């Protein structure tokens, strides 16, 4: 079982992780997701967890003490600490797959303008961004990262689901159709009913390449052709 501890000031934001495929994975004890409220660890009499930056500038920073104590309350010898931050390494399928191999992940979700740098100095966490734009906190990125890495944990998805999907071979997935064959005159491509597996494979490769060229030309290596 992969254990995932999520440290956050906003545990209520994470209900999406208890839905659908991840809900089932938790029920089957393939993964365990625990939400830990950082505020519970604040030694301030008002349970304060943020303060103004010494450098001046806008907004509030999360303070080191509550986060330090929250991490120490769950940290084991085999724990890997991940902090979602726009200044981190950009998340992708390869990083997602590598994170799925650990037994214990601790996510620390920053909010406001970020986290006191000493949290990074003390724990040397993996820092991950989900793209070149800024969100109001690490909660939504954390959910994206957890959802994605859990898909690589054996037993979470049905067998073969990972094989053809986008990014599994540096291309985007081909289009797919289901019933009915005809919807208001919009037809499913005839080749998919041909029974000719070689032709169908060729069609999938072409469509996949077409889509990648149109939407993500940066993914196509020069030696593809
Ligand atoms: Cl991980 N956090 C925040 N706050 N904004 C982001 C991000 C993370 N990744 C992209 N933008």
py3Dmol code that shows the C-alpha trace and the ligand (Angstrom):
import py3Dmol

protein = """\
ATOM      1  CA  UNK A   1       0.000   0.000   0.000  1.00  0.00           C
ATOM      2  CA  UNK A   2       1.215   3.486  -0.901  1.00  0.00           C
ATOM      3  CA  UNK A   3       0.642   5.970   1.920  1.00  0.00           C
ATOM      4  CA  UNK A   4       0.072   9.616   0.996  1.00  0.00           C
ATOM      5  CA  UNK A   5      -0.033  12.233   3.761  1.00  0.00           C
ATOM      6  CA  UNK A   6      -1.228  15.673   2.655  1.00  0.00           C
ATOM      7  CA  UNK A   7      -0.388  18.601   4.951  1.00  0.00           C
ATOM      8  CA  UNK A   8      -2.592  21.619   4.282  1.00  0.00           C
ATOM      9  CA  UNK A   9      -4.437  24.532   5.862  1.00  0.00           C
ATOM     10  CA  UNK A  10      -7.465  23.606   3.717  1.00  0.00           C
ATOM     11  CA  UNK A  11      -8.218  19.864   4.069  1.00  0.00           C
ATOM     12  CA  UNK A  12     -11.800  20.492   2.861  1.00  0.00           C
ATOM     13  CA  UNK A  13     -10.424  21.312  -0.599  1.00  0.00           C
ATOM     14  CA  UNK A  14      -9.456  17.662  -1.142  1.00  0.00           C
ATOM     15  CA  UNK A  15     -12.877  15.994  -1.438  1.00  0.00           C
ATOM     16  CA  UNK A  16     -12.130  15.384  -5.133  1.00  0.00           C
ATOM     17  CA  UNK A  17      -9.588  12.727  -4.099  1.00  0.00           C
ATOM     18  CA  UNK A  18     -12.357  10.686  -2.482  1.00  0.00           C
ATOM     19  CA  UNK A  19     -14.288  10.185  -5.717  1.00  0.00           C
ATOM     20  CA  UNK A  20     -14.343   7.659  -8.558  1.00  0.00           C
ATOM     21  CA  UNK A  21     -11.115   5.761  -9.226  1.00  0.00           C
ATOM     22  CA  UNK A  22      -9.137   7.073  -6.253  1.00  0.00           C
ATOM     23  CA  UNK A  23     -12.032   6.379  -3.904  1.00  0.00           C
ATOM     24  CA  UNK A  24     -12.082   2.780  -5.100  1.00  0.00           C
ATOM     25  CA  UNK A  25      -8.277   2.477  -4.768  1.00  0.00           C
ATOM     26  CA  UNK A  26      -8.573   3.606  -1.138  1.00  0.00           C
ATOM     27  CA  UNK A  27     -11.409   1.163  -0.479  1.00  0.00           C
ATOM     28  CA  UNK A  28      -9.240  -1.632  -1.934  1.00  0.00           C
ATOM     29  CA  UNK A  29      -6.317  -0.555   0.327  1.00  0.00           C
ATOM     30  CA  UNK A  30      -4.034  -0.004  -2.661  1.00  0.00           C
ATOM     31  CA  UNK A  31      -3.497   3.573  -1.512  1.00  0.00           C
ATOM     32  CA  UNK A  32      -4.170   5.439   1.716  1.00  0.00           C
ATOM     33  CA  UNK A  33      -4.666   9.226   1.600  1.00  0.00           C
ATOM     34  CA  UNK A  34      -4.541  11.115   4.914  1.00  0.00           C
ATOM     35  CA  UNK A  35      -5.340  14.822   5.287  1.00  0.00           C
ATOM     36  CA  UNK A  36      -3.457  16.620   8.061  1.00  0.00           C
ATOM     37  CA  UNK A  37      -4.380  20.164   9.074  1.00  0.00           C
ATOM     38  CA  UNK A  38      -1.186  22.190   9.566  1.00  0.00           C
ATOM     39  CA  UNK A  39      -3.117  24.578  11.835  1.00  0.00           C
ATOM     40  CA  UNK A  40      -3.453  21.803  14.447  1.00  0.00           C
ATOM     41  CA  UNK A  41       0.334  22.028  14.960  1.00  0.00           C
ATOM     42  CA  UNK A  42       0.626  25.794  15.487  1.00  0.00           C
ATOM     43  CA  UNK A  43       2.061  26.698  18.909  1.00  0.00           C
ATOM     44  CA  UNK A  44       0.675  30.240  18.563  1.00  0.00           C
ATOM     45  CA  UNK A  45      -2.192  30.924  20.977  1.00  0.00           C
ATOM     46  CA  UNK A  46      -4.426  31.960  18.070  1.00  0.00           C
ATOM     47  CA  UNK A  47      -3.223  28.991  15.933  1.00  0.00           C
ATOM     48  CA  UNK A  48      -1.682  31.499  13.515  1.00  0.00           C
ATOM     49  CA  UNK A  49       0.243  29.871  10.620  1.00  0.00           C
ATOM     50  CA  UNK A  50       1.283  32.863   8.493  1.00  0.00           C
ATOM     51  CA  UNK A  51       3.163  36.141   8.864  1.00  0.00           C
ATOM     52  CA  UNK A  52       4.585  39.033   6.825  1.00  0.00           C
ATOM     53  CA  UNK A  53       7.874  38.477   4.925  1.00  0.00           C
ATOM     54  CA  UNK A  54      11.056  40.101   6.346  1.00  0.00           C
ATOM     55  CA  UNK A  55      11.911  41.224   2.813  1.00  0.00           C
ATOM     56  CA  UNK A  56       8.766  43.336   2.704  1.00  0.00           C
ATOM     57  CA  UNK A  57       6.517  42.954  -0.309  1.00  0.00           C
ATOM     58  CA  UNK A  58       2.946  41.887  -0.714  1.00  0.00           C
ATOM     59  CA  UNK A  59       1.094  39.161   1.132  1.00  0.00           C
ATOM     60  CA  UNK A  60       1.740  36.592   3.809  1.00  0.00           C
ATOM     61  CA  UNK A  61       4.106  33.634   4.101  1.00  0.00           C
ATOM     62  CA  UNK A  62       3.417  30.377   5.901  1.00  0.00           C
ATOM     63  CA  UNK A  63       5.590  30.129   9.014  1.00  0.00           C
ATOM     64  CA  UNK A  64       8.118  27.344   9.588  1.00  0.00           C
ATOM     65  CA  UNK A  65       7.076  26.026  13.042  1.00  0.00           C
ATOM     66  CA  UNK A  66       3.614  24.546  12.291  1.00  0.00           C
ATOM     67  CA  UNK A  67       4.890  22.976   9.063  1.00  0.00           C
ATOM     68  CA  UNK A  68       7.998  21.570  10.787  1.00  0.00           C
ATOM     69  CA  UNK A  69       5.927  19.938  13.519  1.00  0.00           C
ATOM     70  CA  UNK A  70       3.288  18.656  11.062  1.00  0.00           C
ATOM     71  CA  UNK A  71       5.983  17.011   8.910  1.00  0.00           C
ATOM     72  CA  UNK A  72       7.753  15.494  11.936  1.00  0.00           C
ATOM     73  CA  UNK A  73       4.431  14.002  13.110  1.00  0.00           C
ATOM     74  CA  UNK A  74       4.176  11.813   9.976  1.00  0.00           C
ATOM     75  CA  UNK A  75       7.778  11.447   8.706  1.00  0.00           C
ATOM     76  CA  UNK A  76       9.273   7.942   8.585  1.00  0.00           C
ATOM     77  CA  UNK A  77      12.706   6.749   7.355  1.00  0.00           C
ATOM     78  CA  UNK A  78      11.239   5.954   3.909  1.00  0.00           C
ATOM     79  CA  UNK A  79       9.255   9.195   3.461  1.00  0.00           C
ATOM     80  CA  UNK A  80       9.651  11.387   0.399  1.00  0.00           C
ATOM     81  CA  UNK A  81       8.595  15.004   0.877  1.00  0.00           C
ATOM     82  CA  UNK A  82       7.070  16.902  -2.038  1.00  0.00           C
ATOM     83  CA  UNK A  83       6.224  20.601  -2.057  1.00  0.00           C
ATOM     84  CA  UNK A  84       4.109  21.894  -4.955  1.00  0.00           C
ATOM     85  CA  UNK A  85       5.434  25.340  -5.891  1.00  0.00           C
ATOM     86  CA  UNK A  86       5.489  27.412  -9.088  1.00  0.00           C
ATOM     87  CA  UNK A  87       9.303  27.581  -8.695  1.00  0.00           C
ATOM     88  CA  UNK A  88       9.694  23.788  -8.833  1.00  0.00           C
ATOM     89  CA  UNK A  89      10.642  21.336 -11.581  1.00  0.00           C
ATOM     90  CA  UNK A  90       7.797  21.092 -14.126  1.00  0.00           C
ATOM     91  CA  UNK A  91       5.627  18.004 -13.584  1.00  0.00           C
ATOM     92  CA  UNK A  92       5.256  15.469 -16.371  1.00  0.00           C
ATOM     93  CA  UNK A  93       4.410  11.824 -16.974  1.00  0.00           C
ATOM     94  CA  UNK A  94       7.973  10.641 -16.295  1.00  0.00           C
ATOM     95  CA  UNK A  95       8.184  12.392 -12.898  1.00  0.00           C
ATOM     96  CA  UNK A  96       4.668  11.157 -12.107  1.00  0.00           C
ATOM     97  CA  UNK A  97       5.666   7.552 -12.768  1.00  0.00           C
ATOM     98  CA  UNK A  98       8.816   7.859 -10.671  1.00  0.00           C
ATOM     99  CA  UNK A  99       6.871   9.272  -7.700  1.00  0.00           C
ATOM    100  CA  UNK A 100       4.472   6.307  -7.903  1.00  0.00           C
ATOM    101  CA  UNK A 101       7.281   3.950  -6.808  1.00  0.00           C
ATOM    102  CA  UNK A 102       7.658   5.345  -3.272  1.00  0.00           C
ATOM    103  CA  UNK A 103       5.980   3.803  -0.224  1.00  0.00           C
ATOM    104  CA  UNK A 104       5.307   7.026   1.660  1.00  0.00           C
ATOM    105  CA  UNK A 105       4.728  10.462   0.154  1.00  0.00           C
ATOM    106  CA  UNK A 106       4.295  13.624   2.230  1.00  0.00           C
ATOM    107  CA  UNK A 107       2.842  16.607   0.378  1.00  0.00           C
ATOM    108  CA  UNK A 108       3.109  20.063   1.953  1.00  0.00           C
ATOM    109  CA  UNK A 109       0.672  22.543   0.427  1.00  0.00           C
ATOM    110  CA  UNK A 110       1.741  26.166   0.600  1.00  0.00           C
ATOM    111  CA  UNK A 111      -0.815  28.939   0.382  1.00  0.00           C
ATOM    112  CA  UNK A 112      -0.742  32.744   0.177  1.00  0.00           C
ATOM    113  CA  UNK A 113       2.661  33.954  -1.117  1.00  0.00           C
ATOM    114  CA  UNK A 114       4.462  30.729  -0.192  1.00  0.00           C
ATOM    115  CA  UNK A 115       6.423  29.097   2.610  1.00  0.00           C
ATOM    116  CA  UNK A 116       9.362  30.265   4.782  1.00  0.00           C
ATOM    117  CA  UNK A 117      12.500  29.100   2.933  1.00  0.00           C
ATOM    118  CA  UNK A 118      13.778  27.239   6.005  1.00  0.00           C
ATOM    119  CA  UNK A 119      11.230  24.470   5.363  1.00  0.00           C
ATOM    120  CA  UNK A 120      13.131  23.798   2.109  1.00  0.00           C
ATOM    121  CA  UNK A 121      16.535  24.082   3.868  1.00  0.00           C
ATOM    122  CA  UNK A 122      15.583  21.636   6.624  1.00  0.00           C
ATOM    123  CA  UNK A 123      13.841  18.943   4.542  1.00  0.00           C
ATOM    124  CA  UNK A 124      15.280  19.316   1.017  1.00  0.00           C
ATOM    125  CA  UNK A 125      11.922  18.321  -0.532  1.00  0.00           C
ATOM    126  CA  UNK A 126      11.199  17.551  -4.188  1.00  0.00           C
ATOM    127  CA  UNK A 127       9.747  20.819  -5.546  1.00  0.00           C
ATOM    128  CA  UNK A 128       7.181  20.445  -8.308  1.00  0.00           C
ATOM    129  CA  UNK A 129       5.334  22.978 -10.471  1.00  0.00           C
ATOM    130  CA  UNK A 130       2.372  21.987 -12.637  1.00  0.00           C
ATOM    131  CA  UNK A 131       3.049  24.592 -15.310  1.00  0.00           C
ATOM    132  CA  UNK A 132       4.011  28.148 -16.086  1.00  0.00           C
ATOM    133  CA  UNK A 133       1.209  30.056 -14.389  1.00  0.00           C
ATOM    134  CA  UNK A 134       0.488  30.851 -10.743  1.00  0.00           C
ATOM    135  CA  UNK A 135      -2.322  29.443  -8.587  1.00  0.00           C
ATOM    136  CA  UNK A 136      -3.485  30.699  -5.175  1.00  0.00           C
ATOM    137  CA  UNK A 137      -2.094  27.658  -3.366  1.00  0.00           C
ATOM    138  CA  UNK A 138      -0.543  24.211  -3.599  1.00  0.00           C
ATOM    139  CA  UNK A 139      -3.812  22.352  -2.976  1.00  0.00           C
ATOM    140  CA  UNK A 140      -4.985  22.086  -6.579  1.00  0.00           C
ATOM    141  CA  UNK A 141      -1.494  21.195  -7.882  1.00  0.00           C
ATOM    142  CA  UNK A 142      -1.204  18.590  -5.100  1.00  0.00           C
ATOM    143  CA  UNK A 143      -4.480  16.996  -6.214  1.00  0.00           C
ATOM    144  CA  UNK A 144      -3.303  16.941  -9.828  1.00  0.00           C
ATOM    145  CA  UNK A 145       0.017  15.317  -8.873  1.00  0.00           C
ATOM    146  CA  UNK A 146      -1.587  12.736  -6.548  1.00  0.00           C
ATOM    147  CA  UNK A 147      -4.280  11.839  -9.094  1.00  0.00           C
ATOM    148  CA  UNK A 148      -1.694  11.377 -11.825  1.00  0.00           C
ATOM    149  CA  UNK A 149       0.840   9.324  -9.850  1.00  0.00           C
ATOM    150  CA  UNK A 150      -1.858   7.052  -8.397  1.00  0.00           C
ATOM    151  CA  UNK A 151      -2.776   5.988 -11.939  1.00  0.00           C
ATOM    152  CA  UNK A 152       0.694   4.373 -12.174  1.00  0.00           C
ATOM    153  CA  UNK A 153       0.283   2.333  -8.981  1.00  0.00           C
ATOM    154  CA  UNK A 154      -0.466  -1.312  -9.892  1.00  0.00           C
ATOM    155  CA  UNK A 155      -4.138  -2.203  -9.364  1.00  0.00           C
ATOM    156  CA  UNK A 156      -5.497   1.364  -9.486  1.00  0.00           C
ATOM    157  CA  UNK A 157      -6.443   1.186 -13.193  1.00  0.00           C
ATOM    158  CA  UNK A 158      -7.553  -1.811 -15.182  1.00  0.00           C
ATOM    159  CA  UNK A 159      -4.755  -3.653 -17.014  1.00  0.00           C
ATOM    160  CA  UNK A 160      -3.567  -2.046 -20.303  1.00  0.00           C
ATOM    161  CA  UNK A 161      -5.181   1.342 -19.588  1.00  0.00           C
ATOM    162  CA  UNK A 162      -1.741   2.970 -19.424  1.00  0.00           C
ATOM    163  CA  UNK A 163      -0.426   1.550 -22.711  1.00  0.00           C
ATOM    164  CA  UNK A 164      -1.973   3.716 -25.429  1.00  0.00           C
ATOM    165  CA  UNK A 165      -2.655   6.897 -23.519  1.00  0.00           C
ATOM    166  CA  UNK A 166      -1.183  10.331 -24.201  1.00  0.00           C
ATOM    167  CA  UNK A 167       2.491  10.867 -23.247  1.00  0.00           C
ATOM    168  CA  UNK A 168       3.122   7.101 -22.850  1.00  0.00           C
ATOM    169  CA  UNK A 169       5.173   7.294 -26.074  1.00  0.00           C
ATOM    170  CA  UNK A 170       5.698  11.046 -26.519  1.00  0.00           C
ATOM    171  CA  UNK A 171       2.511  11.421 -28.581  1.00  0.00           C
ATOM    172  CA  UNK A 172      -1.097  12.280 -27.817  1.00  0.00           C
ATOM    173  CA  UNK A 173      -3.749   9.599 -27.830  1.00  0.00           C
ATOM    174  CA  UNK A 174      -5.816   8.925 -30.971  1.00  0.00           C
ATOM    175  CA  UNK A 175      -9.548   9.876 -31.012  1.00  0.00           C
ATOM    176  CA  UNK A 176     -12.025   7.261 -29.805  1.00  0.00           C
ATOM    177  CA  UNK A 177     -15.708   6.611 -30.516  1.00  0.00           C
ATOM    178  CA  UNK A 178     -18.466   4.583 -28.871  1.00  0.00           C
ATOM    179  CA  UNK A 179     -22.113   3.808 -29.673  1.00  0.00           C
ATOM    180  CA  UNK A 180     -24.123   4.911 -31.589  1.00  0.00           C
ATOM    181  CA  UNK A 181     -22.461   4.542 -35.038  1.00  0.00           C
ATOM    182  CA  UNK A 182     -24.413   7.521 -36.287  1.00  0.00           C
ATOM    183  CA  UNK A 183     -25.345  10.536 -34.156  1.00  0.00           C
ATOM    184  CA  UNK A 184     -27.353  13.175 -36.060  1.00  0.00           C
ATOM    185  CA  UNK A 185     -25.388  12.348 -39.211  1.00  0.00           C
ATOM    186  CA  UNK A 186     -21.988  12.352 -37.448  1.00  0.00           C
ATOM    187  CA  UNK A 187     -20.508   8.967 -38.350  1.00  0.00           C
ATOM    188  CA  UNK A 188     -17.835   6.865 -36.684  1.00  0.00           C
ATOM    189  CA  UNK A 189     -14.876   6.360 -39.118  1.00  0.00           C
ATOM    190  CA  UNK A 190     -15.561   3.278 -41.282  1.00  0.00           C
ATOM    191  CA  UNK A 191     -12.086   1.766 -40.753  1.00  0.00           C
ATOM    192  CA  UNK A 192     -12.954   1.008 -37.114  1.00  0.00           C
ATOM    193  CA  UNK A 193     -15.565  -1.551 -38.314  1.00  0.00           C
ATOM    194  CA  UNK A 194     -13.293  -3.138 -40.923  1.00  0.00           C
ATOM    195  CA  UNK A 195     -11.956  -5.881 -38.648  1.00  0.00           C
ATOM    196  CA  UNK A 196      -8.574  -5.230 -40.280  1.00  0.00           C
ATOM    197  CA  UNK A 197      -6.310  -4.826 -37.262  1.00  0.00           C
ATOM    198  CA  UNK A 198      -3.306  -3.675 -39.261  1.00  0.00           C
ATOM    199  CA  UNK A 199      -5.398  -0.954 -40.935  1.00  0.00           C
ATOM    200  CA  UNK A 200      -6.871   0.096 -37.574  1.00  0.00           C
ATOM    201  CA  UNK A 201      -3.394   0.341 -36.018  1.00  0.00           C
ATOM    202  CA  UNK A 202      -2.217   2.425 -38.974  1.00  0.00           C
ATOM    203  CA  UNK A 203      -5.227   4.725 -38.583  1.00  0.00           C
ATOM    204  CA  UNK A 204      -4.561   5.159 -34.837  1.00  0.00           C
ATOM    205  CA  UNK A 205      -0.901   6.033 -35.490  1.00  0.00           C
ATOM    206  CA  UNK A 206      -1.849   8.594 -38.172  1.00  0.00           C
ATOM    207  CA  UNK A 207      -4.545  10.231 -36.025  1.00  0.00           C
ATOM    208  CA  UNK A 208      -2.236  10.306 -33.017  1.00  0.00           C
ATOM    209  CA  UNK A 209       0.502  11.961 -35.067  1.00  0.00           C
ATOM    210  CA  UNK A 210      -1.971  14.424 -36.638  1.00  0.00           C
ATOM    211  CA  UNK A 211      -3.222  15.493 -33.212  1.00  0.00           C
ATOM    212  CA  UNK A 212       0.277  15.800 -31.769  1.00  0.00           C
ATOM    213  CA  UNK A 213       1.441  17.870 -34.756  1.00  0.00           C
ATOM    214  CA  UNK A 214      -1.546  20.208 -34.384  1.00  0.00           C
ATOM    215  CA  UNK A 215      -1.664  20.628 -30.585  1.00  0.00           C
ATOM    216  CA  UNK A 216       1.846  19.753 -29.363  1.00  0.00           C
ATOM    217  CA  UNK A 217       4.413  20.008 -32.166  1.00  0.00           C
ATOM    218  CA  UNK A 218       7.077  20.368 -29.444  1.00  0.00           C
ATOM    219  CA  UNK A 219       6.606  16.667 -28.577  1.00  0.00           C
ATOM    220  CA  UNK A 220       7.562  15.445 -32.054  1.00  0.00           C
ATOM    221  CA  UNK A 221      11.203  14.465 -32.372  1.00  0.00           C
ATOM    222  CA  UNK A 222      13.056  15.246 -35.573  1.00  0.00           C
ATOM    223  CA  UNK A 223      13.688  11.551 -36.252  1.00  0.00           C
ATOM    224  CA  UNK A 224       9.970  10.621 -36.276  1.00  0.00           C
ATOM    225  CA  UNK A 225       9.826  10.747 -40.077  1.00  0.00           C
TER     226      UNK A 225
END
"""
ligand_1 = """\
11
LIG
Cl 2.727 23.749 -7.607
N 1.648 26.059 -6.902
C 1.119 27.254 -7.190
N 0.688 28.037 -6.185
N 0.992 27.718 -8.401
C 1.418 26.911 -9.376
C 1.984 25.655 -9.168
C 2.086 25.252 -7.897
N 2.313 25.115 -10.335
C 1.970 25.999 -11.241
N 1.438 27.091 -10.679
"""
view = py3Dmol.view(width=600, height=400)
view.addModel(protein, "pdb")
view.setStyle({"model": 0}, {"cartoon": {"style": "trace"}})
view.addModel(ligand_1, "xyz")
view.setStyle({"model": 1}, {"stick": {}})
view.zoomTo()
view.show()
